């Protein structure tokens, strides 16, 4: 059975654990071990999730399979940016599922939930950044209708940036 629930500050520890694991699974080889370790410590700490979960602009959801947390998403509504001129566009900042569950295709269920959430909040589209070496994610988003509209250098450390595609889905 699959369930998707809205995360609250109480879920910060669970999100930190999911965040660390899923980031390392998908990006752990994208920079030096030192840079990745420092990035994970700063971006996936319990305190960082507590801070983000208290901000009304952030919408986190946790994906459960048989009552086990296996993934999560982060949405921010009404975000413009380079190549994103429409003010009513959702930024999909995170969509991660533990690798051992990829075969169940539950990431698609979480993604569809995110699209519905976005549309229910009068958004006209969704955009994201994805690492150019994450071919599986790029294929997933293209299949969902996203188009590459730009590029972005994702900062891992003061000395390392990962090239990313900027992708957009218009509803």
C-alpha positions as a Python dict, from the first residue, in 0.01 Angstrom:
ca = {
    (1, 'X'): (0, 0, 0),
    (2, 'X'): (125, 347, -90),
    (3, 'X'): (51, 666, 100),
    (4, 'X'): (170, 1023, 50),
    (5, 'X'): (151, 1255, 351),
    (6, 'X'): (232, 1620, 409),
    (7, 'X'): (548, 1656, 615),
    (8, 'X'): (562, 1871, 928),
    (9, 'X'): (855, 1976, 1150),
    (10, 'X'): (804, 1651, 1343),
    (11, 'X'): (923, 1470, 1027),
    (12, 'X'): (1258, 1653, 1007),
    (13, 'X'): (1466, 1357, 1127),
    (14, 'X'): (1296, 1120, 884),
    (15, 'X'): (1345, 1365, 595),
    (16, 'X'): (1711, 1416, 689),
    (17, 'X'): (1771, 1041, 673),
    (18, 'X'): (1583, 1002, 344),
    (19, 'X'): (1753, 1310, 202),
    (20, 'X'): (2105, 1194, 285),
    (21, 'X'): (2053, 845, 152),
    (22, 'X'): (1876, 938, -170),
    (23, 'X'): (2116, 1223, -248),
    (24, 'X'): (2416, 997, -201),
    (25, 'X'): (2255, 728, -417),
    (26, 'X'): (2196, 967, -705),
    (27, 'X'): (2474, 1225, -667),
    (28, 'X'): (2734, 1072, -435),
    (29, 'X'): (2982, 1024, -717),
    (30, 'X'): (2935, 1372, -869),
    (31, 'X'): (3215, 1541, -672),
    (32, 'X'): (3497, 1460, -434),
    (33, 'X'): (3411, 1265, -121),
    (34, 'X'): (3500, 1568, 93),
    (35, 'X'): (3277, 1803, -107),
    (36, 'X'): (2985, 1558, -102),
    (37, 'X'): (3024, 1491, 272),
    (38, 'X'): (3025, 1864, 352),
    (39, 'X'): (2727, 1929, 124),
    (40, 'X'): (2522, 1650, 279),
    (41, 'X'): (2606, 1769, 633),
    (42, 'X'): (2487, 2121, 557),
    (43, 'X'): (2184, 2054, 336),
    (44, 'X'): (2042, 1736, 489),
    (45, 'X'): (2070, 1804, 862),
    (46, 'X'): (1774, 1774, 1095),
    (47, 'X'): (1802, 2143, 1180),
    (48, 'X'): (1797, 2241, 811),
    (49, 'X'): (1479, 2040, 753),
    (50, 'X'): (1320, 2185, 1068),
    (51, 'X'): (1398, 2534, 939),
    (52, 'X'): (1260, 2461, 592),
    (53, 'X'): (948, 2288, 720),
    (54, 'X'): (857, 2596, 924),
    (55, 'X'): (857, 2813, 612),
    (56, 'X'): (508, 2832, 460),
    (57, 'X'): (650, 2852, 106),
    (58, 'X'): (793, 2498, 128),
    (59, 'X'): (565, 2201, 68),
    (60, 'X'): (721, 1868, 163),
    (61, 'X'): (552, 1533, 113),
    (62, 'X'): (669, 1189, 224),
    (63, 'X'): (603, 876, 21),
    (64, 'X'): (531, 562, 224),
    (65, 'X'): (521, 206, 95),
    (66, 'X'): (373, -44, 341),
    (67, 'X'): (414, 221, 613),
    (68, 'X'): (788, 257, 540),
    (69, 'X'): (910, 603, 428),
    (70, 'X'): (1078, 550, 91),
    (71, 'X'): (1082, 893, -73),
    (72, 'X'): (991, 1256, -53),
    (73, 'X'): (930, 1570, -255),
    (74, 'X'): (970, 1941, -203),
    (75, 'X'): (761, 2194, -394),
    (76, 'X'): (773, 2572, -389),
    (77, 'X'): (478, 2751, -550),
    (78, 'X'): (491, 3069, -759),
    (79, 'X'): (862, 3062, -841),
    (80, 'X'): (1001, 3244, -1141),
    (81, 'X'): (1355, 3224, -1262),
    (82, 'X'): (1573, 3249, -1566),
    (83, 'X'): (1374, 3097, -1854),
    (84, 'X'): (1064, 3078, -1627),
    (85, 'X'): (873, 3403, -1681),
    (86, 'X'): (533, 3290, -1553),
    (87, 'X'): (480, 3381, -1187),
    (88, 'X'): (237, 3094, -1129),
    (89, 'X'): (486, 2814, -1182),
    (90, 'X'): (584, 2552, -924),
    (91, 'X'): (948, 2469, -865),
    (92, 'X'): (1002, 2100, -801),
    (93, 'X'): (1311, 2125, -582),
    (94, 'X'): (1332, 1762, -479),
    (95, 'X'): (1180, 1434, -586),
    (96, 'X'): (1368, 1136, -449),
    (97, 'X'): (1288, 770, -392),
    (98, 'X'): (1521, 518, -231),
    (99, 'X'): (1699, 322, -501),
    (100, 'X'): (1584, -17, -375),
    (101, 'X'): (1223, 88, -451),
    (102, 'X'): (1278, 228, -802),
    (103, 'X'): (1149, -93, -962),
    (104, 'X'): (805, -31, -807),
    (105, 'X'): (763, 292, -1010),
    (106, 'X'): (642, 477, -701),
    (107, 'X'): (841, 785, -802),
    (108, 'X'): (583, 832, -1076),
    (109, 'X'): (306, 818, -818),
    (110, 'X'): (482, 1085, -609),
    (111, 'X'): (543, 1295, -919),
    (112, 'X'): (177, 1274, -1023),
    (113, 'X'): (79, 1375, -670),
    (114, 'X'): (307, 1680, -703),
    (115, 'X'): (153, 1780, -1035),
    (116, 'X'): (-198, 1750, -892),
    (117, 'X'): (-95, 1951, -584),
    (118, 'X'): (51, 2219, -811),
    (119, 'X'): (-256, 2236, -1034),
    (120, 'X'): (-484, 2249, -730),
    (121, 'X'): (-293, 2562, -625),
    (122, 'X'): (-365, 2735, -959),
    (123, 'X'): (-18, 2685, -1101),
    (124, 'X'): (36, 2688, -1478),
    (125, 'X'): (341, 2465, -1490),
    (126, 'X'): (633, 2309, -1307),
    (127, 'X'): (1007, 2345, -1344),
    (128, 'X'): (1321, 2191, -1198),
    (129, 'X'): (1694, 2145, -1226),
    (130, 'X'): (1846, 1802, -1283),
    (131, 'X'): (2209, 1700, -1305),
    (132, 'X'): (2312, 1637, -1667),
    (133, 'X'): (2463, 1301, -1568),
    (134, 'X'): (2140, 1178, -1408),
    (135, 'X'): (2018, 1017, -1730),
    (136, 'X'): (1745, 818, -1556),
    (137, 'X'): (1590, 1136, -1410),
    (138, 'X'): (1619, 1324, -1738),
    (139, 'X'): (1442, 1041, -1923),
    (140, 'X'): (1173, 1029, -1651),
    (141, 'X'): (1103, 1402, -1680),
    (142, 'X'): (1109, 1404, -2060),
    (143, 'X'): (859, 1117, -2064),
    (144, 'X'): (638, 1327, -1832),
    (145, 'X'): (646, 1613, -2084),
    (146, 'X'): (925, 1834, -1953),
    (147, 'X'): (1148, 2017, -2200),
    (148, 'X'): (1501, 2142, -2143),
    (149, 'X'): (1483, 2523, -2141),
    (150, 'X'): (1820, 2618, -1997),
    (151, 'X'): (2114, 2524, -1782),
    (152, 'X'): (2232, 2590, -1429),
    (153, 'X'): (2551, 2529, -1234),
    (154, 'X'): (2453, 2358, -908),
    (155, 'X'): (2693, 2451, -628),
    (156, 'X'): (2827, 2155, -430),
    (157, 'X'): (3117, 2347, -272),
    (158, 'X'): (3315, 2665, -321),
    (159, 'X'): (3524, 2485, -581),
    (160, 'X'): (3279, 2239, -738),
    (161, 'X'): (2964, 2295, -943),
    (162, 'X'): (2761, 2028, -1121),
    (163, 'X'): (2609, 2120, -1458),
    (164, 'X'): (2231, 2089, -1454),
    (165, 'X'): (1953, 2107, -1710),
    (166, 'X'): (1669, 2343, -1635),
    (167, 'X'): (1346, 2168, -1738),
    (168, 'X'): (992, 2301, -1772),
    (169, 'X'): (650, 2139, -1796),
    (170, 'X'): (362, 2362, -1903),
    (171, 'X'): (16, 2244, -1803),
}
